[in-house]
Amino acid sequence: MSGAAGASPVRLACVDLPAWPLQLLLRREPSWRGQAAAVVAEDGPQAPLLWVNEAARRGGILPGMRYAAALSLDRNLRAGTVAPAEIAAAGERLHRHLLRYSPRVEPAANDPGVFWLDAGGLERVSGAPGQWAGRLWRSLRRAQLVAGVTVGYTRFGACCLSRAHREVLVLDAPADELAACRRVPLARLDLEPAVRDDLARLGLATIDDLLRLPASGLGA
């Protein structure tokens, strides 16, 4: 997104609550905090993991693994299910909360926990972008939610960067967004497990690695 020639680029913000359904599960099971934890598709040893926390990732446990395989890596892994209705209801509450900070908030259609906010023209009423984003982020922390908030210029770039950090990031120019985005690990993106594993086998670790591939290699 950008403005007309000679105009300032249009700013937007992305709020990403990583593994949002898992955050809901941990609010239900607070004793699991700090331990490896995951949301599974259903009860059963062959159920795939849908979302995992940082403690699980450090043990090599990733989304897409079967619950039984993940237990072989960490026998103390905690796991549970979260109903779609619970995710939807929590998302609606979060949407209403974010509307306090921007008049236009759009939830990502198929990515629970990701929201786009119009960040243009807020300086007159909300202060500098960093101040506005900081207040938003702190409000989520007070609610015991983990989030990355990025003020950038494109949906792709802002979302990638929000997934790579857990604080506030404000980009001063579109070129800064692109440069920062290139450093984002592919493991932080919402890739299908098979695609993620294929890219890892090819030695591709970051978005920059992927963009350096020739078009023919990327297609293959």
Disulfide bonds with the S-S distance in Angstrom:
none
